[in-house]
Amino acid sequence: MQVLTAIVGRLVKAFLTLLAIAILNFFLLHAAPGDPAVVLAGEAGAADEQMIEQLRERFGLDQPLYVQLGKYVWGILQFDLGYSFRQGAPVSELIADRLPATLLLTMTAFGISLVCGIAVGVAAAARVGKPSDTILTTLALLFYATPLYWLALMAVLVFSVWLGWLPGFGYETVGANYTGLERMLDILKHLILPALTLGLFFMSVYMRMTRASMLEVSQLDFVKTAKAKGLSGPAIRRRHILRNAILPVVTLAGLQAGQLVGGAVLTETVFAWPGIGRLMFESLAARDYNTILGVFIVSAAMVIFFNIVTDLVYRIVDPRIGATA
């Protein structure tokens, strides 16, 4: 009953948060300079005042800002993200078409970064003060300090252009018409570079957090008691240290899982990955307000969802939280 009450409370807060984000983004986006009607008229080759006014009237851009906001919020309450005047399709359809690619990229990168980061962090903590610990810590700092777009470009240059091992761009081979297992393997080959590029940055964060947390927990009294009982080093690290040191990592992972979508904007643009990050980049250039706002809402919903999942995982990892919540 406590878990159910907590979930309902979280969902209510999530709804109010999404509503506030939608309103804030609406005003921020409309405060930016530029007019979507001028962009559309210019692309049509008829950027005269009459054409611009017709476009404003057609898409409701001539109405007062509070009227546009009211229609937009009412649409969100009906799960309607509006219509993309730039691409001539409902925003929900555009996002639904691109979202699977983004989820495939971000979840793969998240899994790689979390598993490898924790594993490397445990290895570094077990060898603290040794040369291997210094090497692992230095590499983690290097990946953390390297700009994501630069790492993506270098990955394309080395592994695609110079070595020719992996495809550098796209979701799958254009014109190959693969099906079944062949198509899955083709998508996997295209996924390796962007997923590793996106995952390396977050892997270094999890590695450093795991190492620091394990070193802190290893100094506590219950670990000294376990050593006094004669337990082996690996057993102590696995059963006592890691189980308690993992809590800060779970918190950080829950916060950064949603941030992967933001990081995917650069990654998807460099690797021409057809996800919602690239859709948002294209919509920004085209002044496509509804599509940009729709991507913002979906991205915010994903961040909130991962935070709720993190709370539930916390209750599993540490049952004391469920007893006191």
N, C-alpha and C positions, 0 to 999 in steps of 0.2 A: 504493500500500500504506500509506503514511503517512496519507493522507486517510482511508482505511477504518479504520485503527487509531484515529485521532482520533475518528471518528464513533462507533465502538463504545464507546470510553471515555466519550464524552459521554453516550451512551444509558444506560450503567450508572450514571453519576453522576446523571443525570436521574431514573432509577427510584428510587434511594436518597433523593434530595431530595424527590420526591413522597411517598414513604412517610413521611419525617420530617414533612413538612408536614401530611399526613393525621392523624398521631398528635397533633401539637401542636394543630391546630385542633380535634380531637375533645375534648381536655381543656379547652381554652379555652372552647369553646362550652358544654360541660356545667358549667363553673364559673360561668356566668352565672346570675343569679337567674331563677326562673320554672319552671313545669312544663308541658310540652306537653299532658299529660293533663288538667290543669285547664282549659287553653284550649279543648280539644276538648269537654270536658264542658260548659263554659259556653256554647259555641256551640250545643250540642244541647239546652240548656235543662234539663239534669239534672246540676247540679254537686254531687251528693251523693258521699259517700265510697265507696259501693259502685260507682257508675258510674266514678269516677276509678280505683279499683283494677282494675276490669275493663279499662279502656283501657290502663293500665300493663302489665297482663299480656298483653294482645293484641299490643301493639307492643314487648314485651320491655323496657320501661322499668323493670320491677321487678327485673331482674337486676342483679348487681354490675357496677360500672363496667368492671372489667377484662374481664368476659365480653362486654359490649357492644362494647368496643374490639376484642377478638379477632374477633368476628363481622364487625365493620365492616372490619377490615384484610383478613380472609380474603375478604370480598366484593370489595374493591378488587383483590386479586390475581386474581380471576376476572372482572374488568371489570364488576362489579355494584355500583352506587352506592347500592343500597338502595331502599326503598319510601317514598313520601311519604304519611304517614298523614293529612296535611292535605288533599291534593288527590286522594288515592285512585288514584295511578298510580306506576309506577316512575320513579325520579329520572332515569334515563338517557333515558327517553322525554320527560320534561318539558324537559330540557336540550337534547336533539336537536331538539325543536320550536322552542325559542327561540334556539338558537345561530346559525342562519343570519342572523337579523335583527341580532344583535350583530356578527357578522363583517362584514356589509354596512356597518353604521354605522362600526365601528372601522377597517376597512381603507380605506374612503373617506376618513375623517377623517385617517388616517395618510398616505395618498397626497397629500392636499391640503396637509397641514402640511409634509411633507418636501420636496415639489417647490417649493411656494411659498416655504418658509423658506430653502432653498438659493438660489433665484433672487433673492430680496430681499436675502439676505446678500451675495451676489456683487455686486449693484448697489450696496449700501451701501459695501462695501469699495473698489469702484472709484471712489467719490465721497467718500472719507474727508475729513473736515474741511469739506465743503461743506454748504449748507443742506439739500439733499435727504438727505444722510446723517443729519443731526440729526433730520429729520422721521421717517425710517424707523426710527431707533433709538428715538425717543420713542414711536412707535406700538407698536413691539414690546414696550417696557417697560410700556405701558398695558395691552395685552392680557394680558401675563404677570401683572400685578398684580391684574387684575380677577377676582373670584370666578366660578367656572364657572357656578354656579347662577344668579347675578345676570345674567350675560351671556345665559344661555338664556332667562330670563324677559323680559329687554328685547328679545331677538330676536322672541319670540312677540308681545309688545306692539306693536312697531313694524311688523314685516313681515306679521303675520297679522291683528292687531286693527285697527290704524290704517290701513295701506295695503291690506290684503287681497290681497297679492301671492301669498303662499304659505300652505299649510295649516299650522296650528300644532301639531297633535297627531295621533297615530296613525301606523300603518304604511301604510295605504291608505284610500281613501274607503269608509266603511261603507255597504253596500247598493248600491253602484254596479255590482257584478258585472262589472267590466272583465275582459277576457281579452287575451292576446297582448301586442301592442305598447302598447295603451291601458293595460293594467295596469302594464307596466314604466314608462311615463311617469308614471303616477299615483304609484307608489312613489318614483320619482325626485323628484317634487315634494315629497313628504313627507320625503324624505331630506335635502334641501338645508339646512334650518335646523339640525337636530341635528348634521349632519356638519360644517358650518362652525363652529358653536359649539364643538364638541369639538376641531376642528382648529386654531382660532385660537390657543389657548393654547400648543400644542406648536409651531405655526409660529413663534411669537415666540422660543421656545427655540432652534430650529434656525437661525433668522436670526442671532441674536446669536452662537451658536457658530460658524457659517460665517464671519461677518464677522471675529471675533477670530482664528480660525485662519488665514484668508487674509492678514490683516495681519501675522501672525507669520511665515508662510512667505515672504511677499514680501520679507522682510529677509535671507533666506538667500543664500549665495554663488551657488548654481546659478541663481537668478533674476537676479542681477546679471550673470552670464555670458550668459544668454539676452538680456538687454537690450543687452549689449555686442556681440552678434552682429547686432543690428539687427532682431530680431523685433518685430512689432507688439504693442501693449498687449493687445488681445483674445486673440491667440495665446498670449501668455505666461500670461495668467490662466487660459485654458482648458487648455493642455497641461502647464503646469508648476506653477502655484500651486494651482489647484482640485484637481488630481489628488492632491496631497499634503495639502491642507487638508481634504479630504473624510473622511479616516480618523477623526478624532475625532467627526465628525457621524454616521458609520456606527455607531460604538460607542454613542453617545447614542441613536440611533434604535432600535437593537436592544434597549436597556434599557427604553426608553419605549414600545415597541410593545405589550408586554404590559401596561403600566400603563394603556393606553387602555381596557382592560376595566374597571379600577377607576374611571376617570373616567366611563365610560359609565353607571355606576349613577345618578349625579345627572342626566346628560343624558337617559337613558331614562325616568327618573321624571318629569322636567319635561315632556318631549314625549310621554309615554305611548307610548313605543316598546317593542314587545313582545319584548325581549331578555332575556338571562340576568341582566343588571344589575337590571332591574325585578323579575325573578323572585326574586332574592336579597332585594331590599327587602321584597317581599310575604312571603317566607318568614320573615324576621326578625320581622315583626310577628305572625306566626302561630306562632312557636316551632317551625317545621318543621325539626328538626335535620338530617335526612338530606338534604333539598334544599339547605340552606345548605352543608353539608359537600361535597355534590356539586359545587356551583358553585365552591367554593373549590378543589377538586381540578382542575376543568377550567380555571379561571383560572390556577392555578399551572402546569399543563401547557402552556398557551399561552405564558406567560412563558418557560419553559424552552425551548420550541420556537423562539421568536424569538431567544433567545440562541444556540442552535445554528446557526440560519440566519445570524445575524450573524457567527459565526466563519467560516462557509463564504464569505460575501460578502467578508470581510476577506482571505481567501486569493486571491480573484479581483481585488480592488482593489489589493492589495499582494502580489505573488507571493513576496516575500522572506519573508513569514510562513510560507508553506507549505514553504519550503526549510529553515527553521530549527526548525519545530515538531516 
